[in-house]
Amino acid sequence: MNAVTSYTLYRRTKKANAFCLIAVAAIVLGCSDPSPMTEPRARITPAEVTPGLAATLTADGQFVLPISAVNPPGEINEEQAKAIANRYVREVASSLAGSWEDDHGAAVRANELASCARALYAGNPYATLRGTRVSEITVRTFGPHWVVPMCAGGQLQVVVSFSSQATELTSDLTSAKIPLPWERADIRSFGVPLGVAGSLFTPEGAAQRAFVAAGKRVASVPMLIMNPMPSSPVLVRWRMDLEAPVIVTGTHSSVSRARNAVLVGFGETFKSAGLLDEDPQGEPAALLWTDVVTKEPFTLALTALAPARVELVTRENP
């Protein structure tokens, strides 16, 4: 049985050769093994990465992320993102704790939730967004997001996502008396199902999964690009280069191909996780939409690295 939690995003529906933005949709969380998850933290060893990349690791085996993934210009930075998520869960815990627990499959220590070690910047999957009248919330919904895993008692329990462009949320984080405009930030939260690979919420955990699943050392710092709509930003998909090509076969398409770079993360649900690649038989990304506020059409163009229409893949033995 699948657990489903409401997720207010824009879902595409065909209408007059365009797509209409609908205010309510759902993300299927999927089932998983009922085992507790520790705080997402992984340590890279030199054997898992190429020598050049190993030389850049910190003393405790962490990647040094580019400044654009920690302090994106003109947007919310990582420390602010963690503070925003902490305040958000404090303010909504009384109303959303039940929903988080339904998703999580166990009790959530809502009053103890705090951001885990890292907040994750998911870059913009779109090269352009063009329209005559595009609302602020549409620009932010389709733009880059912060994904913040939340822990309590050393365990990953909830994940929060919101637009990195909602800089007004940083105006006064210290005063609970000043309300923050959450409705402008496309902010969402979910309980993370028990048994989900929590390490995938870190670049180090994703790299370790790639090393094991692909059988090749990782050659670049994992990069996180947000999923194109309507997939949720919390279904993180990390892209990284490998030291040599690997032959993979799609579980949906059954097509085999050689890849120098792979995706690691979640498919369409938290249940489907592992090595990913673009599905050659998948549905093309939706690039023509209608603004939910202005009712005017707008068009999108994907970046070359956007993780669209993915499928799980397995490595072929050499």
C-alpha positions as CSV (number, residue, x, y, z in Angstrom):
1,M,0.0,0.0,0.0
2,N,1.3,3.5,-0.8
3,A,1.2,6.3,1.6
4,V,0.3,9.6,0.0
5,T,0.7,13.1,1.4
6,S,-0.8,16.2,-0.1
7,Y,1.7,18.4,-2.0
8,T,0.6,21.7,-3.3
9,L,2.5,22.0,-6.6
10,Y,1.5,22.6,-10.1
11,R,0.5,19.6,-12.1
12,R,0.2,19.7,-15.8
13,T,-3.0,18.7,-17.7
14,K,-3.5,19.0,-21.4
15,K,-5.7,21.9,-22.5
16,A,-5.7,23.5,-25.9
17,N,-2.3,22.2,-26.7
18,A,-0.9,23.7,-23.5
19,F,-0.6,22.7,-19.9
20,C,-2.7,24.2,-17.1
21,L,-1.2,24.7,-13.6
22,I,-3.4,23.2,-11.0
23,A,-3.0,24.1,-7.3
24,V,-3.3,20.7,-5.8
25,A,-1.5,17.5,-6.6
26,A,0.2,14.6,-4.6
27,I,3.5,13.0,-4.2
28,V,3.5,9.2,-3.7
29,L,5.9,8.5,-0.9
30,G,5.9,4.7,-1.4
31,C,6.6,1.9,1.1
32,S,9.9,1.1,2.7
33,D,11.4,-1.1,5.4
34,P,10.4,-0.1,9.0
35,S,13.9,0.6,10.3
36,P,15.0,3.9,12.0
37,M,17.2,6.3,10.0
38,T,20.2,7.9,11.5
39,E,21.1,11.5,10.7
40,P,22.3,11.7,7.0
41,R,26.1,11.7,7.3
42,A,28.6,9.9,5.2
43,R,32.4,9.9,5.0
44,I,34.2,9.5,1.7
45,T,37.3,7.4,1.6
46,P,40.1,7.9,-1.0
47,A,39.3,4.5,-2.5
48,E,35.8,5.7,-3.6
49,V,37.0,8.8,-5.6
50,T,39.7,9.6,-8.1
51,P,43.1,10.8,-6.7
52,G,42.4,14.3,-7.9
53,L,39.1,14.5,-6.1
54,A,40.4,12.8,-3.0
55,A,43.0,15.6,-2.7
56,T,40.1,18.1,-2.3
57,L,38.3,16.3,0.5
58,T,38.2,17.7,4.0
59,A,39.9,15.9,6.9
60,D,36.6,14.2,7.8
61,G,35.9,12.9,4.3
62,Q,33.5,15.6,3.1
63,F,33.3,17.3,-0.3
64,V,34.0,21.0,-0.5
65,L,31.0,22.3,-2.4
66,P,31.2,25.2,-4.8
67,I,30.3,28.6,-3.4
68,S,27.3,28.6,-5.8
69,A,25.8,25.7,-3.9
70,V,26.4,27.2,-0.5
71,N,25.9,30.9,-1.0
72,P,24.1,31.4,-4.4
73,P,24.3,35.1,-5.4
74,G,21.1,37.1,-4.6
75,E,19.4,34.1,-3.0
76,I,19.1,32.5,0.4
77,N,22.3,31.0,1.6
78,E,22.8,27.6,3.4
79,E,22.9,28.9,6.9
80,Q,19.8,31.0,6.3
81,A,18.1,28.0,4.7
82,K,18.6,26.0,7.9
83,A,17.4,28.8,10.1
84,I,14.3,29.2,7.9
85,A,13.5,25.5,8.0
86,N,14.0,25.4,11.8
87,R,11.5,28.3,12.3
88,Y,9.1,26.8,9.8
89,V,8.8,23.4,11.6
90,R,8.5,25.2,15.0
91,E,5.5,27.2,13.6
92,V,3.7,24.4,11.9
93,A,4.5,21.4,14.1
94,S,1.2,21.4,15.9
95,S,-0.8,21.3,12.7
96,L,1.5,19.1,10.5
97,A,2.9,16.6,13.0
98,G,0.1,14.1,12.2
99,S,0.8,14.3,8.5
100,W,4.5,13.9,9.0
101,E,3.9,10.8,11.1
102,D,1.6,9.3,8.5
103,D,4.4,9.8,5.9
104,H,7.2,8.7,8.3
105,G,5.4,5.6,9.5
106,A,6.3,6.2,13.1
107,A,6.2,8.9,15.8
108,V,7.9,12.2,14.8
109,R,9.5,14.2,17.6
110,A,8.2,17.4,16.1
111,N,9.2,19.7,19.0
112,E,12.8,18.5,18.7
113,L,13.3,18.8,14.9
114,A,16.2,20.8,13.8
115,S,18.1,20.9,10.5
116,C,20.6,18.1,9.9
117,A,24.3,18.8,9.1
118,R,23.7,20.1,5.6
119,A,21.0,21.9,3.7
120,L,21.0,21.1,-0.1
121,Y,20.8,23.7,-2.8
122,A,18.9,22.3,-5.9
123,G,19.9,24.5,-8.9
124,N,17.5,25.7,-11.5
125,P,16.6,23.0,-14.1
126,Y,15.4,25.6,-16.6
127,A,17.5,27.7,-18.8
128,T,14.6,30.1,-19.6
129,L,11.1,30.9,-18.5
130,R,9.3,33.2,-20.9
131,G,5.8,34.7,-20.7
132,T,4.1,38.0,-20.9
133,R,2.6,37.8,-17.4
134,V,4.3,35.4,-15.1
135,S,3.5,35.6,-11.4
136,E,6.1,35.6,-8.6
137,I,4.9,32.3,-7.1
138,T,5.3,30.6,-10.6
139,V,8.9,31.9,-11.0
140,R,9.7,30.7,-7.5
141,T,8.0,27.3,-7.9
142,F,9.8,26.5,-11.1
143,G,13.1,28.0,-9.9
144,P,15.9,26.8,-7.6
145,H,15.0,25.4,-4.1
146,W,16.6,24.6,-0.8
147,V,16.0,21.1,0.4
148,V,16.6,20.8,4.2
149,P,16.6,17.4,5.9
150,M,15.3,17.7,9.5
151,C,16.5,15.5,12.3
152,A,15.5,14.7,15.9
153,G,17.4,12.5,18.3
154,G,20.0,11.8,15.7
155,Q,17.4,10.5,13.2
156,L,16.2,11.8,9.9
157,Q,12.4,12.3,10.2
158,V,11.2,15.2,8.0
159,V,12.4,17.1,4.9
160,V,11.5,20.7,4.0
161,S,11.8,22.4,0.7
162,F,11.3,26.1,-0.4
163,S,12.3,28.6,-3.0
164,S,15.8,29.9,-2.7
165,Q,14.6,33.2,-4.2
166,A,12.3,34.0,-1.2
167,T,14.8,36.2,0.4
168,E,12.1,38.1,2.4
169,L,12.1,35.1,4.7
170,T,15.5,36.2,6.0
171,S,14.2,39.6,7.1
172,D,13.8,38.7,10.8
173,L,14.3,35.1,11.6
174,T,15.0,35.7,15.3
175,S,11.7,37.3,16.2
176,A,8.8,34.8,16.4
177,K,6.5,37.8,16.8
178,I,7.1,38.9,13.2
179,P,5.1,36.6,10.8
180,L,7.0,35.3,7.7
181,P,5.3,35.2,4.3
182,W,5.5,31.4,3.9
183,E,2.9,31.6,1.1
184,R,5.4,33.3,-1.2
185,A,8.1,30.7,-0.8
186,D,6.6,27.5,-2.3
187,I,7.4,25.9,1.1
188,R,6.5,22.2,1.6
189,S,7.4,19.5,4.1
190,F,7.1,15.7,4.3
191,G,7.8,13.0,6.7
192,V,10.5,10.8,5.3
193,P,9.4,7.1,5.3
194,L,11.3,4.8,7.6
195,G,13.9,2.7,5.7
196,V,14.5,5.4,3.0
197,A,18.2,5.8,2.2
198,G,18.8,8.9,4.3
199,S,22.4,9.1,3.1
200,L,21.1,10.2,-0.3
201,F,20.4,13.6,1.3
202,T,24.1,14.2,1.3
203,P,26.6,14.4,-1.6
204,E,28.9,12.0,0.1
205,G,26.2,9.3,0.5
206,A,25.2,9.7,-3.1
207,A,28.9,9.3,-4.2
208,Q,29.2,6.2,-2.1
209,R,26.1,4.8,-3.7
210,A,27.5,5.6,-7.2
211,F,30.8,3.9,-6.4
212,V,29.1,0.7,-5.2
213,A,26.3,0.6,-7.9
214,A,28.5,1.7,-10.9
215,G,31.7,-0.1,-9.8
216,K,33.7,3.0,-10.8
217,R,35.3,5.7,-8.7
218,V,33.6,9.1,-8.6
219,A,35.5,11.8,-10.5
220,S,33.6,15.0,-9.6
221,V,31.8,16.7,-6.7
222,P,28.2,15.6,-6.9
223,M,25.9,18.3,-8.3
224,L,22.2,18.7,-7.4
225,I,19.9,20.2,-10.0
226,M,16.2,20.4,-9.1
227,N,13.8,18.0,-10.8
228,P,11.7,19.6,-13.5
229,M,8.0,20.1,-12.7
230,P,5.9,18.4,-11.6
231,S,8.4,16.2,-9.7
232,S,9.0,17.3,-6.1
233,P,12.4,19.0,-5.2
234,V,12.7,16.7,-2.2
235,L,13.3,13.7,-4.5
236,V,16.9,14.6,-4.8
237,R,19.0,13.4,-7.8
238,W,22.7,14.0,-7.7
239,R,24.8,14.1,-10.9
240,M,28.5,13.1,-10.9
241,D,31.2,12.0,-13.3
242,L,32.9,8.6,-13.2
243,E,36.5,7.8,-13.8
244,A,35.5,5.6,-16.8
245,P,32.4,4.7,-18.7
246,V,30.0,2.2,-17.3
247,I,27.3,0.2,-19.2
248,V,23.9,0.5,-17.6
249,T,20.5,-1.0,-18.5
250,G,17.2,0.7,-17.7
251,T,14.6,-1.1,-15.5
252,H,11.8,0.5,-17.5
253,S,13.2,0.8,-21.0
254,S,15.5,-2.3,-21.0
255,V,17.8,-0.2,-23.1
256,S,21.6,-0.6,-22.4
257,R,24.0,2.3,-22.9
258,A,27.4,3.6,-21.8
259,R,27.6,6.5,-19.5
260,N,30.5,8.6,-18.2
261,A,28.2,10.4,-15.7
262,V,25.4,9.1,-13.6
263,L,22.5,10.3,-11.5
264,V,22.0,8.9,-8.0
265,G,18.9,9.6,-5.9
266,F,15.2,9.0,-6.0
267,G,12.9,8.2,-8.9
268,E,9.3,9.2,-8.8
269,T,8.9,8.2,-5.1
270,F,11.1,7.8,-2.0
271,K,10.7,4.0,-2.5
272,S,12.6,4.0,-5.9
273,A,16.1,4.9,-5.1
274,G,19.5,4.1,-6.6
275,L,21.4,4.6,-9.8
276,L,19.4,6.7,-12.4
277,D,19.6,7.8,-16.0
278,E,17.4,9.5,-18.5
279,D,14.7,7.1,-19.7
280,P,14.9,7.0,-23.6
281,Q,11.3,5.9,-23.6
282,G,10.1,8.3,-20.9
283,E,7.5,11.0,-21.3
284,P,9.1,14.2,-22.6
285,A,9.3,17.1,-20.1
286,A,6.4,19.5,-20.1
287,L,7.6,22.9,-21.4
288,L,4.3,24.8,-22.1
289,W,2.3,25.8,-19.1
290,T,-0.4,28.3,-18.0
291,D,0.2,30.5,-14.9
292,V,-2.0,29.6,-12.0
293,V,-2.4,33.2,-11.0
294,T,-2.4,35.3,-14.2
295,K,-3.9,32.5,-16.4
296,E,-1.4,33.4,-19.1
297,P,0.7,30.9,-20.9
298,F,4.5,30.6,-20.5
299,T,7.2,28.4,-21.9
300,L,10.3,26.8,-20.4
301,A,13.5,25.4,-21.8
302,L,15.5,22.8,-19.8
303,T,19.2,23.1,-19.1
304,A,21.4,20.3,-20.5
305,L,21.8,18.8,-17.0
306,A,18.2,18.9,-15.8
307,P,17.3,15.4,-14.4
308,A,14.2,14.9,-16.5
309,R,12.3,11.6,-17.2
310,V,14.6,9.3,-15.3
311,E,14.5,5.6,-14.7
312,L,16.4,3.3,-12.4
313,V,19.3,1.5,-14.1
314,T,21.5,-1.4,-13.2
315,R,25.2,-1.9,-14.1
316,E,26.0,-4.6,-16.7
317,N,28.9,-6.8,-15.7
318,P,32.0,-6.1,-17.9
